[in-house]
Amino acid sequence: RPLPVPVQGTRDHHPAHVVLRDRLLATAIACFKRHGAAPLDTPVLELRETLVGQYGEGAKLIYELQDQGGELLALRYDL
C-alpha cells in the first residue's frame, strides 16, 4: 500500500525531528512563563471581512481563500 502523498505545499516531519521540535518549544515556553508571559491562542483562519477591517492597507498582506461552502476566509500575514 503506497504512502499517502502530502498536499502540495505541505510536508511530513520525521518523528525524531518532531520530538526535538517539541522539546525546544517546551523549553522556550517554560522560559517565557518563568518571566511572566501569558499564553495566547489566536485563530489561524478568520473571516476575510474581519481581517480587511483590522489591517486596512495591510489587507494586501493577507492570504485569501475560500472554504468548501463558499465562505471567504483569510490567513493573517503575521501567522
PDB file of N, CA, C and O in Angstrom, chain B, residues numbered from 101:
ATOM      1  N   ARG B 101       0.856  -1.179   0.000  1.00  0.00           N
ATOM      2  CA  ARG B 101       0.000   0.000   0.000  1.00  0.00           C
ATOM      3  C   ARG B 101       0.902   1.243   0.000  1.00  0.00           C
ATOM      4  O   ARG B 101       1.745   1.386   0.885  1.00  0.00           O
ATOM      5  N   PRO B 102       0.738   2.126  -0.964  1.00  0.00           N
ATOM      6  CA  PRO B 102       1.614   3.313  -1.023  1.00  0.00           C
ATOM      7  C   PRO B 102       1.305   4.303   0.100  1.00  0.00           C
ATOM      8  O   PRO B 102       0.179   4.389   0.589  1.00  0.00           O
ATOM      9  N   LEU B 103       2.330   5.038   0.487  1.00  0.00           N
ATOM     10  CA  LEU B 103       2.148   6.076   1.498  1.00  0.00           C
ATOM     11  C   LEU B 103       1.313   7.205   0.913  1.00  0.00           C
ATOM     12  O   LEU B 103       1.428   7.503  -0.276  1.00  0.00           O
ATOM     13  N   PRO B 104       0.464   7.845   1.737  1.00  0.00           N
ATOM     14  CA  PRO B 104      -0.317   8.972   1.218  1.00  0.00           C
ATOM     15  C   PRO B 104       0.614  10.115   0.821  1.00  0.00           C
ATOM     16  O   PRO B 104       1.628  10.365   1.474  1.00  0.00           O
ATOM     17  N   VAL B 105       0.262  10.784  -0.230  1.00  0.00           N
ATOM     18  CA  VAL B 105       1.059  11.908  -0.722  1.00  0.00           C
ATOM     19  C   VAL B 105       0.580  13.170  -0.013  1.00  0.00           C
ATOM     20  O   VAL B 105      -0.615  13.466  -0.037  1.00  0.00           O
ATOM     21  N   PRO B 106       1.485  13.923   0.618  1.00  0.00           N
ATOM     22  CA  PRO B 106       1.065  15.159   1.288  1.00  0.00           C
ATOM     23  C   PRO B 106       0.482  16.151   0.287  1.00  0.00           C
ATOM     24  O   PRO B 106       0.832  16.141  -0.893  1.00  0.00           O
ATOM     25  N   VAL B 107      -0.400  16.993   0.770  1.00  0.00           N
ATOM     26  CA  VAL B 107      -0.951  18.051  -0.062  1.00  0.00           C
ATOM     27  C   VAL B 107       0.199  18.936  -0.524  1.00  0.00           C
ATOM     28  O   VAL B 107       1.134  19.192   0.234  1.00  0.00           O
ATOM     29  N   GLN B 108       0.130  19.400  -1.761  1.00  0.00           N
ATOM     30  CA  GLN B 108       1.200  20.244  -2.280  1.00  0.00           C
ATOM     31  C   GLN B 108       1.380  21.459  -1.371  1.00  0.00           C
ATOM     32  O   GLN B 108       0.406  22.112  -0.995  1.00  0.00           O
ATOM     33  N   GLY B 109       2.608  21.750  -1.029  1.00  0.00           N
ATOM     34  CA  GLY B 109       2.916  22.880  -0.153  1.00  0.00           C
ATOM     35  C   GLY B 109       3.039  22.484   1.307  1.00  0.00           C
ATOM     36  O   GLY B 109       3.336  23.325   2.156  1.00  0.00           O
ATOM     37  N   THR B 110       2.815  21.211   1.606  1.00  0.00           N
ATOM     38  CA  THR B 110       2.971  20.739   2.982  1.00  0.00           C
ATOM     39  C   THR B 110       3.992  19.615   2.987  1.00  0.00           C
ATOM     40  O   THR B 110       4.359  19.095   1.933  1.00  0.00           O
ATOM     41  N   ARG B 111       4.444  19.245   4.162  1.00  0.00           N
ATOM     42  CA  ARG B 111       5.402  18.151   4.229  1.00  0.00           C
ATOM     43  C   ARG B 111       5.229  17.389   5.534  1.00  0.00           C
ATOM     44  O   ARG B 111       4.729  17.920   6.525  1.00  0.00           O
ATOM     45  N   ASP B 112       5.650  16.149   5.508  1.00  0.00           N
ATOM     46  CA  ASP B 112       5.658  15.337   6.718  1.00  0.00           C
ATOM     47  C   ASP B 112       6.983  15.572   7.434  1.00  0.00           C
ATOM     48  O   ASP B 112       7.990  15.906   6.811  1.00  0.00           O
ATOM     49  N   HIS B 113       6.965  15.395   8.744  1.00  0.00           N
ATOM     50  CA  HIS B 113       8.184  15.574   9.530  1.00  0.00           C
ATOM     51  C   HIS B 113       8.582  14.243  10.144  1.00  0.00           C
ATOM     52  O   HIS B 113       7.732  13.488  10.616  1.00  0.00           O
ATOM     53  N   HIS B 114       9.853  13.964  10.135  1.00  0.00           N
ATOM     54  CA  HIS B 114      10.393  12.740  10.710  1.00  0.00           C
ATOM     55  C   HIS B 114      10.137  12.758  12.216  1.00  0.00           C
ATOM     56  O   HIS B 114      10.284  13.804  12.849  1.00  0.00           O
ATOM     57  N   PRO B 115       9.754  11.618  12.800  1.00  0.00           N
ATOM     58  CA  PRO B 115       9.457  11.582  14.239  1.00  0.00           C
ATOM     59  C   PRO B 115      10.562  12.152  15.123  1.00  0.00           C
ATOM     60  O   PRO B 115      10.267  12.834  16.105  1.00  0.00           O
ATOM     61  N   ALA B 116      11.820  11.889  14.800  1.00  0.00           N
ATOM     62  CA  ALA B 116      12.923  12.419  15.617  1.00  0.00           C
ATOM     63  C   ALA B 116      12.944  13.945  15.569  1.00  0.00           C
ATOM     64  O   ALA B 116      13.261  14.592  16.567  1.00  0.00           O
ATOM     65  N   HIS B 117      12.611  14.519  14.426  1.00  0.00           N
ATOM     66  CA  HIS B 117      12.580  15.980  14.308  1.00  0.00           C
ATOM     67  C   HIS B 117      11.411  16.565  15.099  1.00  0.00           C
ATOM     68  O   HIS B 117      11.525  17.645  15.679  1.00  0.00           O
ATOM     69  N   VAL B 118      10.289  15.846  15.118  1.00  0.00           N
ATOM     70  CA  VAL B 118       9.127  16.305  15.880  1.00  0.00           C
ATOM     71  C   VAL B 118       9.450  16.292  17.374  1.00  0.00           C
ATOM     72  O   VAL B 118       9.093  17.226  18.092  1.00  0.00           O
ATOM     73  N   VAL B 119      10.114  15.252  17.839  1.00  0.00           N
ATOM     74  CA  VAL B 119      10.498  15.165  19.257  1.00  0.00           C
ATOM     75  C   VAL B 119      11.421  16.330  19.615  1.00  0.00           C
ATOM     76  O   VAL B 119      11.229  16.984  20.640  1.00  0.00           O
ATOM     77  N   LEU B 120      12.409  16.584  18.780  1.00  0.00           N
ATOM     78  CA  LEU B 120      13.338  17.693  19.031  1.00  0.00           C
ATOM     79  C   LEU B 120      12.601  19.031  19.016  1.00  0.00           C
ATOM     80  O   LEU B 120      12.810  19.863  19.900  1.00  0.00           O
ATOM     81  N   ARG B 121      11.748  19.242  18.027  1.00  0.00           N
ATOM     82  CA  ARG B 121      10.987  20.497  17.941  1.00  0.00           C
ATOM     83  C   ARG B 121      10.130  20.678  19.190  1.00  0.00           C
ATOM     84  O   ARG B 121      10.073  21.776  19.743  1.00  0.00           O
ATOM     85  N   ASP B 122       9.461  19.615  19.641  1.00  0.00           N
ATOM     86  CA  ASP B 122       8.618  19.708  20.833  1.00  0.00           C
ATOM     87  C   ASP B 122       9.431  20.035  22.077  1.00  0.00           C
ATOM     88  O   ASP B 122       8.990  20.823  22.915  1.00  0.00           O
ATOM     89  N   ARG B 123      10.621  19.434  22.208  1.00  0.00           N
ATOM     90  CA  ARG B 123      11.494  19.736  23.355  1.00  0.00           C
ATOM     91  C   ARG B 123      11.941  21.190  23.334  1.00  0.00           C
ATOM     92  O   ARG B 123      11.928  21.861  24.366  1.00  0.00           O
ATOM     93  N   LEU B 124      12.336  21.677  22.166  1.00  0.00           N
ATOM     94  CA  LEU B 124      12.775  23.070  22.046  1.00  0.00           C
ATOM     95  C   LEU B 124      11.627  24.033  22.359  1.00  0.00           C
ATOM     96  O   LEU B 124      11.816  25.031  23.054  1.00  0.00           O
ATOM     97  N   LEU B 125      10.452  23.728  21.848  1.00  0.00           N
ATOM     98  CA  LEU B 125       9.293  24.576  22.107  1.00  0.00           C
ATOM     99  C   LEU B 125       8.931  24.567  23.591  1.00  0.00           C
ATOM    100  O   LEU B 125       8.621  25.615  24.157  1.00  0.00           O
ATOM    101  N   ALA B 126       8.968  23.394  24.225  1.00  0.00           N
ATOM    102  CA  ALA B 126       8.668  23.299  25.654  1.00  0.00           C
ATOM    103  C   ALA B 126       9.670  24.108  26.477  1.00  0.00           C
ATOM    104  O   ALA B 126       9.294  24.746  27.460  1.00  0.00           O
ATOM    105  N   THR B 127      10.932  24.085  26.082  1.00  0.00           N
ATOM    106  CA  THR B 127      11.965  24.860  26.780  1.00  0.00           C
ATOM    107  C   THR B 127      11.698  26.354  26.653  1.00  0.00           C
ATOM    108  O   THR B 127      11.802  27.097  27.629  1.00  0.00           O
ATOM    109  N   ALA B 128      11.354  26.789  25.444  1.00  0.00           N
ATOM    110  CA  ALA B 128      11.063  28.213  25.224  1.00  0.00           C
ATOM    111  C   ALA B 128       9.823  28.634  26.013  1.00  0.00           C
ATOM    112  O   ALA B 128       9.820  29.699  26.631  1.00  0.00           O
ATOM    113  N   ILE B 129       8.782  27.820  25.999  1.00  0.00           N
ATOM    114  CA  ILE B 129       7.553  28.139  26.728  1.00  0.00           C
ATOM    115  C   ILE B 129       7.832  28.242  28.230  1.00  0.00           C
ATOM    116  O   ILE B 129       7.351  29.166  28.886  1.00  0.00           O
ATOM    117  N   ALA B 130       8.597  27.309  28.771  1.00  0.00           N
ATOM    118  CA  ALA B 130       8.934  27.341  30.196  1.00  0.00           C
ATOM    119  C   ALA B 130       9.683  28.627  30.543  1.00  0.00           C
ATOM    120  O   ALA B 130       9.436  29.231  31.587  1.00  0.00           O
ATOM    121  N   CYS B 131      10.591  29.040  29.673  1.00  0.00           N
ATOM    122  CA  CYS B 131      11.353  30.274  29.901  1.00  0.00           C
ATOM    123  C   CYS B 131      10.426  31.489  29.894  1.00  0.00           C
ATOM    124  O   CYS B 131      10.515  32.356  30.763  1.00  0.00           O
ATOM    125  N   PHE B 132       9.541  31.540  28.907  1.00  0.00           N
ATOM    126  CA  PHE B 132       8.590  32.659  28.839  1.00  0.00           C
ATOM    127  C   PHE B 132       7.723  32.722  30.087  1.00  0.00           C
ATOM    128  O   PHE B 132       7.503  33.800  30.639  1.00  0.00           O
ATOM    129  N   LYS B 133       7.225  31.557  30.537  1.00  0.00           N
ATOM    130  CA  LYS B 133       6.369  31.522  31.729  1.00  0.00           C
ATOM    131  C   LYS B 133       7.126  31.963  32.973  1.00  0.00           C
ATOM    132  O   LYS B 133       6.567  32.649  33.829  1.00  0.00           O
ATOM    133  N   ARG B 134       8.404  31.573  33.081  1.00  0.00           N
ATOM    134  CA  ARG B 134       9.218  31.990  34.227  1.00  0.00           C
ATOM    135  C   ARG B 134       9.329  33.504  34.303  1.00  0.00           C
ATOM    136  O   ARG B 134       9.463  34.067  35.390  1.00  0.00           O
ATOM    137  N   HIS B 135       9.274  34.152  33.172  1.00  0.00           N
ATOM    138  CA  HIS B 135       9.418  35.607  33.118  1.00  0.00           C
ATOM    139  C   HIS B 135       8.084  36.330  33.011  1.00  0.00           C
ATOM    140  O   HIS B 135       8.033  37.515  32.681  1.00  0.00           O
ATOM    141  N   GLY B 136       6.993  35.597  33.296  1.00  0.00           N
ATOM    142  CA  GLY B 136       5.682  36.230  33.405  1.00  0.00           C
ATOM    143  C   GLY B 136       4.857  36.314  32.136  1.00  0.00           C
ATOM    144  O   GLY B 136       3.823  36.983  32.131  1.00  0.00           O
ATOM    145  N   ALA B 137       5.264  35.676  31.084  1.00  0.00           N
ATOM    146  CA  ALA B 137       4.483  35.726  29.841  1.00  0.00           C
ATOM    147  C   ALA B 137       3.186  34.940  30.020  1.00  0.00           C
ATOM    148  O   ALA B 137       3.145  33.929  30.722  1.00  0.00           O
ATOM    149  N   ALA B 138       2.146  35.420  29.379  1.00  0.00           N
ATOM    150  CA  ALA B 138       0.858  34.728  29.394  1.00  0.00           C
ATOM    151  C   ALA B 138       0.635  34.082  28.028  1.00  0.00           C
ATOM    152  O   ALA B 138       0.987  34.661  27.000  1.00  0.00           O
ATOM    153  N   PRO B 139       0.054  32.889  28.017  1.00  0.00           N
ATOM    154  CA  PRO B 139      -0.185  32.226  26.731  1.00  0.00           C
ATOM    155  C   PRO B 139      -1.249  32.953  25.916  1.00  0.00           C
ATOM    156  O   PRO B 139      -2.155  33.578  26.469  1.00  0.00           O
ATOM    157  N   LEU B 140      -1.125  32.862  24.612  1.00  0.00           N
ATOM    158  CA  LEU B 140      -2.067  33.482  23.692  1.00  0.00           C
ATOM    159  C   LEU B 140      -2.369  32.481  22.587  1.00  0.00           C
ATOM    160  O   LEU B 140      -1.456  31.908  21.993  1.00  0.00           O
ATOM    161  N   ASP B 141      -3.630  32.275  22.319  1.00  0.00           N
ATOM    162  CA  ASP B 141      -4.036  31.353  21.265  1.00  0.00           C
ATOM    163  C   ASP B 141      -4.968  32.115  20.329  1.00  0.00           C
ATOM    164  O   ASP B 141      -6.051  32.534  20.738  1.00  0.00           O
ATOM    165  N   THR B 142      -4.562  32.296  19.097  1.00  0.00           N
ATOM    166  CA  THR B 142      -5.362  33.032  18.134  1.00  0.00           C
ATOM    167  C   THR B 142      -5.753  32.113  16.985  1.00  0.00           C
ATOM    168  O   THR B 142      -5.035  31.158  16.687  1.00  0.00           O
ATOM    169  N   PRO B 143      -6.881  32.386  16.336  1.00  0.00           N
ATOM    170  CA  PRO B 143      -7.281  31.543  15.211  1.00  0.00           C
ATOM    171  C   PRO B 143      -6.339  31.732  14.030  1.00  0.00           C
ATOM    172  O   PRO B 143      -5.836  32.829  13.788  1.00  0.00           O
ATOM    173  N   VAL B 144      -6.113  30.661  13.312  1.00  0.00           N
ATOM    174  CA  VAL B 144      -5.264  30.740  12.121  1.00  0.00           C
ATOM    175  C   VAL B 144      -6.041  31.378  10.978  1.00  0.00           C
ATOM    176  O   VAL B 144      -5.530  32.247  10.272  1.00  0.00           O
ATOM    177  N   LEU B 145      -7.277  30.936  10.807  1.00  0.00           N
ATOM    178  CA  LEU B 145      -8.126  31.474   9.744  1.00  0.00           C
ATOM    179  C   LEU B 145      -9.212  32.343  10.349  1.00  0.00           C
ATOM    180  O   LEU B 145      -9.764  32.030  11.404  1.00  0.00           O
ATOM    181  N   GLU B 146      -9.507  33.426   9.675  1.00  0.00           N
ATOM    182  CA  GLU B 146     -10.591  34.297  10.104  1.00  0.00           C
ATOM    183  C   GLU B 146     -11.403  34.686   8.886  1.00  0.00           C
ATOM    184  O   GLU B 146     -10.967  34.490   7.751  1.00  0.00           O
ATOM    185  N   LEU B 147     -12.586  35.237   9.121  1.00  0.00           N
ATOM    186  CA  LEU B 147     -13.372  35.745   8.011  1.00  0.00           C
ATOM    187  C   LEU B 147     -12.589  36.857   7.325  1.00  0.00           C
ATOM    188  O   LEU B 147     -11.982  37.698   7.988  1.00  0.00           O
ATOM    189  N   ARG B 148     -12.604  36.857   6.012  1.00  0.00           N
ATOM    190  CA  ARG B 148     -11.850  37.851   5.250  1.00  0.00           C
ATOM    191  C   ARG B 148     -12.249  39.275   5.635  1.00  0.00           C
ATOM    192  O   ARG B 148     -11.390  40.137   5.820  1.00  0.00           O
ATOM    193  N   GLU B 149     -13.552  39.515   5.754  1.00  0.00           N
ATOM    194  CA  GLU B 149     -14.022  40.869   6.059  1.00  0.00           C
ATOM    195  C   GLU B 149     -13.507  41.363   7.410  1.00  0.00           C
ATOM    196  O   GLU B 149     -13.282  42.561   7.585  1.00  0.00           O
ATOM    197  N   THR B 150     -13.321  40.460   8.357  1.00  0.00           N
ATOM    198  CA  THR B 150     -12.790  40.840   9.664  1.00  0.00           C
ATOM    199  C   THR B 150     -11.353  41.317   9.541  1.00  0.00           C
ATOM    200  O   THR B 150     -10.987  42.347  10.107  1.00  0.00           O
ATOM    201  N   LEU B 151     -10.535  40.570   8.802  1.00  0.00           N
ATOM    202  CA  LEU B 151      -9.126  40.938   8.661  1.00  0.00           C
ATOM    203  C   LEU B 151      -8.939  42.186   7.834  1.00  0.00           C
ATOM    204  O   LEU B 151      -8.100  43.024   8.164  1.00  0.00           O
ATOM    205  N   VAL B 152      -9.701  42.331   6.766  1.00  0.00           N
ATOM    206  CA  VAL B 152      -9.566  43.524   5.930  1.00  0.00           C
ATOM    207  C   VAL B 152      -9.885  44.757   6.767  1.00  0.00           C
ATOM    208  O   VAL B 152      -9.225  45.786   6.627  1.00  0.00           O
ATOM    209  N   GLY B 153     -10.896  44.664   7.639  1.00  0.00           N
ATOM    210  CA  GLY B 153     -11.249  45.782   8.507  1.00  0.00           C
ATOM    211  C   GLY B 153     -10.172  46.093   9.530  1.00  0.00           C
ATOM    212  O   GLY B 153      -9.993  47.254   9.897  1.00  0.00           O
ATOM    213  N   GLN B 154      -9.448  45.076  10.000  1.00  0.00           N
ATOM    214  CA  GLN B 154      -8.419  45.278  11.022  1.00  0.00           C
ATOM    215  C   GLN B 154      -7.128  45.846  10.444  1.00  0.00           C
ATOM    216  O   GLN B 154      -6.480  46.679  11.078  1.00  0.00           O
ATOM    217  N   TYR B 155      -6.753  45.409   9.260  1.00  0.00           N
ATOM    218  CA  TYR B 155      -5.438  45.742   8.730  1.00  0.00           C
ATOM    219  C   TYR B 155      -5.433  46.920   7.768  1.00  0.00           C
ATOM    220  O   TYR B 155      -4.366  47.466   7.490  1.00  0.00           O
ATOM    221  N   GLY B 156      -6.572  47.326   7.257  1.00  0.00           N
ATOM    222  CA  GLY B 156      -6.602  48.445   6.325  1.00  0.00           C
ATOM    223  C   GLY B 156      -5.692  48.200   5.138  1.00  0.00           C
ATOM    224  O   GLY B 156      -5.899  47.251   4.382  1.00  0.00           O
ATOM    225  N   GLU B 157      -4.683  49.047   4.966  1.00  0.00           N
ATOM    226  CA  GLU B 157      -3.741  48.892   3.853  1.00  0.00           C
ATOM    227  C   GLU B 157      -2.978  47.576   3.938  1.00  0.00           C
ATOM    228  O   GLU B 157      -2.543  47.038   2.920  1.00  0.00           O
ATOM    229  N   GLY B 158      -2.817  47.060   5.152  1.00  0.00           N
ATOM    230  CA  GLY B 158      -2.139  45.788   5.328  1.00  0.00           C
ATOM    231  C   GLY B 158      -2.942  44.621   4.790  1.00  0.00           C
ATOM    232  O   GLY B 158      -2.447  43.494   4.754  1.00  0.00           O
ATOM    233  N   ALA B 159      -4.194  44.876   4.364  1.00  0.00           N
ATOM    234  CA  ALA B 159      -5.030  43.809   3.819  1.00  0.00           C
ATOM    235  C   ALA B 159      -4.386  43.181   2.587  1.00  0.00           C
ATOM    236  O   ALA B 159      -4.707  42.050   2.224  1.00  0.00           O
ATOM    237  N   LYS B 160      -3.489  43.906   1.953  1.00  0.00           N
ATOM    238  CA  LYS B 160      -2.778  43.350   0.792  1.00  0.00           C
ATOM    239  C   LYS B 160      -1.848  42.211   1.211  1.00  0.00           C
ATOM    240  O   LYS B 160      -1.390  41.437   0.370  1.00  0.00           O
ATOM    241  N   LEU B 161      -1.576  42.112   2.499  1.00  0.00           N
ATOM    242  CA  LEU B 161      -0.639  41.123   3.008  1.00  0.00           C
ATOM    243  C   LEU B 161      -1.309  39.858   3.520  1.00  0.00           C
ATOM    244  O   LEU B 161      -0.621  38.936   3.957  1.00  0.00           O
ATOM    245  N   ILE B 162      -2.639  39.792   3.476  1.00  0.00           N
ATOM    246  CA  ILE B 162      -3.307  38.590   3.952  1.00  0.00           C
ATOM    247  C   ILE B 162      -3.469  37.603   2.803  1.00  0.00           C
ATOM    248  O   ILE B 162      -3.585  37.991   1.641  1.00  0.00           O
ATOM    249  N   TYR B 163      -3.473  36.329   3.150  1.00  0.00           N
ATOM    250  CA  TYR B 163      -3.650  35.273   2.173  1.00  0.00           C
ATOM    251  C   TYR B 163      -5.121  34.896   2.174  1.00  0.00           C
ATOM    252  O   TYR B 163      -5.642  34.412   3.179  1.00  0.00           O
ATOM    253  N   GLU B 164      -5.790  35.116   1.055  1.00  0.00           N
ATOM    254  CA  GLU B 164      -7.225  34.872   0.971  1.00  0.00           C
ATOM    255  C   GLU B 164      -7.514  33.500   0.391  1.00  0.00           C
ATOM    256  O   GLU B 164      -6.793  33.017  -0.481  1.00  0.00           O
ATOM    257  N   LEU B 165      -8.569  32.883   0.881  1.00  0.00           N
ATOM    258  CA  LEU B 165      -9.012  31.597   0.362  1.00  0.00           C
ATOM    259  C   LEU B 165     -10.504  31.463   0.581  1.00  0.00           C
ATOM    260  O   LEU B 165     -11.128  32.303   1.229  1.00  0.00           O
ATOM    261  N   GLN B 166     -11.069  30.402   0.038  1.00  0.00           N
ATOM    262  CA  GLN B 166     -12.494  30.168   0.147  1.00  0.00           C
ATOM    263  C   GLN B 166     -12.703  28.742   0.628  1.00  0.00           C
ATOM    264  O   GLN B 166     -12.086  27.812   0.108  1.00  0.00           O
ATOM    265  N   ASP B 167     -13.582  28.563   1.630  1.00  0.00           N
ATOM    266  CA  ASP B 167     -13.822  27.206   2.106  1.00  0.00           C
ATOM    267  C   ASP B 167     -14.778  26.486   1.157  1.00  0.00           C
ATOM    268  O   ASP B 167     -15.264  27.078   0.193  1.00  0.00           O
ATOM    269  N   GLN B 168     -15.042  25.228   1.426  1.00  0.00           N
ATOM    270  CA  GLN B 168     -15.867  24.430   0.518  1.00  0.00           C
ATOM    271  C   GLN B 168     -17.295  24.926   0.438  1.00  0.00           C
ATOM    272  O   GLN B 168     -17.991  24.635  -0.535  1.00  0.00           O
ATOM    273  N   GLY B 169     -17.747  25.662   1.431  1.00  0.00           N
ATOM    274  CA  GLY B 169     -19.092  26.219   1.424  1.00  0.00           C
ATOM    275  C   GLY B 169     -19.168  27.581   0.761  1.00  0.00           C
ATOM    276  O   GLY B 169     -20.246  28.171   0.681  1.00  0.00           O
ATOM    277  N   GLY B 170     -18.036  28.093   0.281  1.00  0.00           N
ATOM    278  CA  GLY B 170     -18.015  29.388  -0.393  1.00  0.00           C
ATOM    279  C   GLY B 170     -17.708  30.567   0.506  1.00  0.00           C
ATOM    280  O   GLY B 170     -17.672  31.705   0.036  1.00  0.00           O
ATOM    281  N   GLU B 171     -17.481  30.319   1.809  1.00  0.00           N
ATOM    282  CA  GLU B 171     -17.159  31.398   2.749  1.00  0.00           C
ATOM    283  C   GLU B 171     -15.772  31.942   2.441  1.00  0.00           C
ATOM    284  O   GLU B 171     -14.825  31.177   2.260  1.00  0.00           O
ATOM    285  N   LEU B 172     -15.652  33.283   2.382  1.00  0.00           N
ATOM    286  CA  LEU B 172     -14.346  33.900   2.139  1.00  0.00           C
ATOM    287  C   LEU B 172     -13.585  33.992   3.448  1.00  0.00           C
ATOM    288  O   LEU B 172     -14.039  34.622   4.403  1.00  0.00           O
ATOM    289  N   LEU B 173     -12.411  33.350   3.483  1.00  0.00           N
ATOM    290  CA  LEU B 173     -11.568  33.313   4.670  1.00  0.00           C
ATOM    291  C   LEU B 173     -10.227  33.943   4.360  1.00  0.00           C
ATOM    292  O   LEU B 173      -9.914  34.217   3.201  1.00  0.00           O
ATOM    293  N   ALA B 174      -9.442  34.172   5.387  1.00  0.00           N
ATOM    294  CA  ALA B 174      -8.116  34.731   5.182  1.00  0.00           C
ATOM    295  C   ALA B 174      -7.180  34.239   6.271  1.00  0.00           C
ATOM    296  O   ALA B 174      -7.593  33.987   7.402  1.00  0.00           O
ATOM    297  N   LEU B 175      -5.922  34.109   5.913  1.00  0.00           N
ATOM    298  CA  LEU B 175      -4.856  33.750   6.845  1.00  0.00           C
ATOM    299  C   LEU B 175      -4.120  35.026   7.184  1.00  0.00           C
ATOM    300  O   LEU B 175      -3.649  35.729   6.290  1.00  0.00           O
ATOM    301  N   ARG B 176      -4.015  35.336   8.475  1.00  0.00           N
ATOM    302  CA  ARG B 176      -3.322  36.556   8.876  1.00  0.00           C
ATOM    303  C   ARG B 176      -1.858  36.493   8.448  1.00  0.00           C
ATOM    304  O   ARG B 176      -1.205  35.459   8.587  1.00  0.00           O
ATOM    305  N   TYR B 177      -1.356  37.598   7.934  1.00  0.00           N
ATOM    306  CA  TYR B 177       0.016  37.598   7.426  1.00  0.00           C
ATOM    307  C   TYR B 177       1.050  37.390   8.514  1.00  0.00           C
ATOM    308  O   TYR B 177       2.164  36.953   8.227  1.00  0.00           O
ATOM    309  N   ASP B 178       0.705  37.694   9.766  1.00  0.00           N
ATOM    310  CA  ASP B 178       1.672  37.506  10.845  1.00  0.00           C
ATOM    311  C   ASP B 178       1.730  36.063  11.299  1.00  0.00           C
ATOM    312  O   ASP B 178       2.542  35.726  12.160  1.00  0.00           O
ATOM    313  N   LEU B 179       0.883  35.192  10.740  1.00  0.00           N
ATOM    314  CA  LEU B 179       0.952  33.770  11.054  1.00  0.00           C
ATOM    315  C   LEU B 179       1.574  33.032   9.892  1.00  0.00           C
ATOM    316  O   LEU B 179       1.728  31.812   9.947  1.00  0.00           O
TER     317      LEU B 179
END
